[in-house]
Every structure is written in C-alpha cells, then in structure tokens.
Amino acid sequence: MVRFERERFINKQLDTVLTTKSAKQISDKRRILRRTQTEAPAATEDNPAEDVCDERLLPYHHCEDQERLKDIDNWRPITIGPMLLRLFTKIMAKGLSETVWINPRQKGFLAATPGCNENIAILENIIKGARKNRKDLAVVFVDLANAFDSVGHKLLVKALQRMRLPPDFTTMVTDLYTGNTTMGEGNKTKTAEIKTERGVKQGDPLEPMLFNISLDPLICSLEEANSGVITPERESSQLLCFGLRE
C-alpha cells in the first residue's frame, strides 16, 4: 500500500532546509522529542530538548462579534510549537501526503484535489436526480463535535499501522503524541501544564494527515457496505466526506 523511503526523503529535505548541526539534532528524535521533567537539563545550544518540546495552546476566535466572543464555543485551541519541531513535522506530513493512499471520498485537507466542491456537486446532482425521477432519498449530515480533539492516540497508532508504514515512522509519531503536556496562554498569563491524552495538535503541519488517516478505516468500512445511491456512472455515493472547517 505504501512505498515510503523515509531516510532518503528526510535526508533530502534536511539538506535543503536545515544546517548540518540541526539535521544531526533532529536525527536523534528521542533526545529531542522526549524529556521528562526529572531528566531534562537546562536547554543549551548543544542540548535543545526543552526548546524543541515546549508547546503552547492559544485560543483563536472565528468571529468579530463581541457578544459571540463571550461564548467559549466560538473559540478554538491552536497548538503553537517550536519552529524546529514544526519543520520536522512538515517534512513528515509531506512524506505522508505523497505516499499514503487515502480513500478518495475524503476531500478535506488534501493537496491537488478539487476540495469539497466535488462532493457538493455530486450531492446536488443526486438531489436533483431524485426530484426529477420522483424517487425517495435520505441524506444525513454528520458533524463530529470537537472532531480533532476526539482522536484517541491508540486509534491513531492502529490507523498508522493499518497503512503499513515503516515501524520507525510510526514510532516517531507515537513519540510526538505520548506523554505530552501543554499549557494554555491568554491575557498575558499561562496555565499550569496540562497532560494531553487524546486529539491531534491543531495548528501542527502533521495534524490534517493524521486526522484523515484516523478517519479512513471508518470511511472504508462504510464504503464496503455498498449501499446508497448509484449514480449514472455506476458509482455508489453512500458516503461523501467534506472535511469543512468553521
């Protein structure tokens, strides 16, 4: 399913965007990505562990209405990580997007796709066809509440293993999501450290692909049920994934 030459891909990217010293630091992923409070020394130029691991959770609003801003549901958490870590996860995300097969029903967060417009057009044609031919049609819209925050880390690991990714790559992702802590920041104040046990990091370059990979088993299972509306192209349209962001 996947042909992923991880070492060659990462080394090629590092040669173009990082210094030799930074590439060496990144290659020792466990030293950079995993430090406990009791083991981690103060960060120095030769030991960037603390700088690389620290993350902040910032509130981001989707509207300008001051009354609506009083409702916490109109705010979203955005994870802000160090530049070095974000660069590393961007490299990982690019490798995944170029090699992992994602069910074509998924249109959200994928490059070189027509996006949600294609699924919307299909849905509109199905509805028009049902009206024209006077056929019964049932359409269900499912909106996952806090979709990105609800992804379990055990589910994420199983989904990566399902993609038959190299074990080392799956281990890197597991390291990124195991034993993590973050802290909220707002109004020039910070919260105490918060342990994160589920969810993908909103704002991280790797987040969209990890979310799609986690959702893929469900989409494939529904598609295998082979039920739904059959289009003139003889394609079943029982499932359309829009992946809309608010």
C-alpha positions in Angstrom: 0.0 0.0 0.0 2.8 2.4 0.8 6.3 2.8 -0.6 7.9 5.2 1.8 11.7 5.6 1.7 11.8 7.5 4.9 15.6 8.0 5.4 16.3 9.2 1.9 13.3 11.5 1.9 14.1 13.1 5.2 17.8 13.5 4.5 17.0 15.2 1.1 14.6 17.7 2.8 17.1 18.3 5.6 19.9 19.1 3.2 17.9 21.9 1.7 16.3 23.5 4.7 18.4 22.8 7.7 22.0 23.2 8.8 24.2 20.1 9.3 24.1 20.7 13.0 20.3 20.9 13.1 20.0 17.8 11.0 22.1 15.9 13.5 20.0 17.2 16.4 16.8 16.1 14.7 18.1 12.6 13.8 18.2 11.8 17.5 14.4 12.0 17.8 14.1 10.5 21.2 16.6 13.0 22.7 14.7 15.9 21.1 11.1 14.9 21.4 11.0 13.1 24.7 12.3 14.6 28.0 10.8 14.1 31.4 10.9 16.9 34.0 13.4 15.0 36.2 15.8 14.1 33.4 15.8 17.2 31.3 18.7 19.6 31.9 18.5 23.3 31.0 18.4 23.9 27.3 21.6 24.9 25.7 22.9 25.3 22.1 24.1 21.7 22.2 21.0 20.4 24.0 17.8 21.9 22.5 15.5 19.5 24.2 13.5 21.9 26.2 13.2 24.5 23.4 12.0 21.8 21.0 9.5 20.2 23.3 7.7 23.2 24.7 4.3 23.9 23.2 1.6 26.5 23.9 -2.1 26.3 23.4 -3.5 29.6 22.2 -7.2 30.5 21.9 -8.3 31.5 18.4 -11.7 33.0 17.5 -13.8 32.7 14.4 -15.8 35.9 14.6 -15.5 39.5 15.4 -18.9 39.9 17.2 -18.0 40.8 20.8 -21.2 39.2 22.1 -20.4 35.9 20.4 -16.9 36.0 21.7 -18.3 35.7 25.2 -19.3 32.1 24.2 -16.4 29.7 24.6 -17.8 27.6 21.7 -16.7 30.3 19.3 -13.1 29.8 20.3 -10.7 27.1 19.1 -7.4 25.9 20.5 -4.4 26.3 18.3 -1.1 24.5 19.2 2.0 26.6 18.7 5.2 24.5 18.7 8.8 25.5 18.3 10.0 26.2 14.7 12.4 23.2 14.6 9.6 20.8 15.6 7.1 22.3 13.2 9.7 22.0 10.4 10.3 18.3 11.3 6.5 17.5 11.3 6.1 19.4 8.0 8.7 17.1 6.4 6.8 14.1 7.8 3.5 15.5 6.5 4.9 15.9 3.1 6.1 12.3 3.0 2.8 11.0 4.2 0.8 13.1 1.6 2.9 11.8 -1.2 2.9 8.1 -0.4 -0.2 7.1 1.8 -3.4 6.1 0.0 -6.4 7.9 1.4 -9.9 6.9 0.5 -10.9 9.2 -2.5 -14.2 10.0 -0.6 -12.1 12.3 1.6 -11.7 15.7 0.2 -10.7 17.8 3.2 -7.1 18.9 3.8 -5.6 17.1 0.7 -3.4 18.9 -1.8 -4.1 18.6 -5.5 -7.8 17.8 -5.0 -10.8 19.9 -6.0 -11.7 20.0 -2.4 -15.3 20.0 -1.1 -16.7 21.4 -4.3 -16.6 18.0 -6.0 -18.6 16.3 -3.2 -21.0 19.2 -3.0 -21.6 18.9 -6.8 -22.2 15.2 -6.5 -24.7 15.7 -3.7 -26.5 18.4 -5.6 -26.8 16.1 -8.7 -28.1 13.3 -6.6 -30.8 15.5 -5.0 -31.8 16.9 -8.4 -32.0 13.4 -9.9 -34.2 12.2 -7.0 -36.6 15.1 -7.6 -36.6 14.7 -11.3 -37.4 10.9 -11.1 -39.6 11.3 -8.1 -37.6 8.9 -6.0 -37.2 8.7 -2.3 -33.9 10.0 -1.0 -32.5 10.2 2.5 -29.5 12.4 3.2 -27.8 12.5 6.6 -25.2 15.1 7.6 -22.9 14.1 10.4 -21.0 16.8 12.2 -18.4 15.4 14.6 -18.2 17.6 17.7 -14.6 18.6 18.5 -13.5 16.2 15.8 -9.8 16.9 16.0 -9.7 16.8 19.8 -11.6 13.5 19.9 -9.0 11.4 18.1 -7.7 8.8 20.5 -3.9 8.2 20.4 -4.3 4.4 20.5 -6.6 4.7 17.5 -4.1 6.9 15.8 -1.3 4.3 16.2 -3.6 1.5 14.9 -4.5 3.6 11.9 -0.9 4.2 11.1 -0.1 0.5 11.4 -3.0 -0.2 9.1 -1.3 2.0 6.5 1.7 -0.4 6.7 4.1 2.5 7.3 7.6 1.6 8.4 7.8 0.9 12.1 10.3 3.7 12.7 7.9 6.2 11.2 5.0 5.0 13.4 7.4 5.2 16.4 8.2 8.8 15.6 4.5 9.8 15.5 3.9 7.8 18.7 6.8 9.8 20.4 5.2 13.0 19.3 1.9 12.1 21.0 3.0 10.1 24.1 3.3 11.7 27.5 2.8 15.2 26.1 2.0 18.3 28.1 0.9 21.7 27.0 -0.2 25.0 28.7 -2.8 27.5 27.8 -1.9 31.1 27.2 -4.0 34.2 27.1 -4.3 37.7 28.5 -0.5 37.5 29.2 -1.0 34.6 31.6 -0.2 30.9 31.4 -2.0 27.9 32.9 -0.3 25.0 34.7 0.9 22.2 32.5 -1.9 20.1 31.0 -1.4 16.5 30.1 -2.7 15.7 26.6 -4.1 12.1 26.2 -6.1 12.5 23.1 -6.6 14.6 20.0 -4.3 15.7 17.2 -2.5 19.0 17.5 -4.5 21.7 15.8 -2.1 24.1 14.0 0.6 21.4 13.6 1.5 20.6 9.9 1.1 16.9 10.5 -2.4 17.3 12.0 -4.6 17.2 8.8 -3.0 13.9 7.5 -3.2 12.2 10.9 -6.9 13.1 11.2 -7.6 11.8 7.7 -5.7 8.6 8.4 -7.6 8.1 11.7 -10.9 8.5 9.9 -10.0 6.3 6.9 -10.9 2.9 8.5 -14.5 4.1 9.1 -14.9 5.5 5.6 -13.6 2.3 4.0 -15.9 0.2 6.2 -19.0 2.3 5.2 -18.0 2.1 1.5 -17.6 -1.7 1.7 -21.2 -1.9 2.8 -22.0 -1.0 -0.9 -25.3 0.7 -0.1 -26.6 4.1 -1.1 -27.4 5.9 -4.3 -26.0 4.6 -7.6 -25.0 7.5 -9.9 -25.2 7.2 -13.7 -21.5 6.5 -13.7 -22.4 3.3 -11.7 -20.6 4.7 -8.7 -22.1 4.3 -5.2 -22.5 7.5 -3.4 -23.4 6.4 0.1 -20.6 8.5 1.6 -19.3 11.9 0.9 -16.7 13.4 3.2 -16.5 17.2 3.1 -14.0 18.0 5.8 -15.2 21.5 6.3 -13.5 23.9 8.8 -15.6 26.5 10.5 
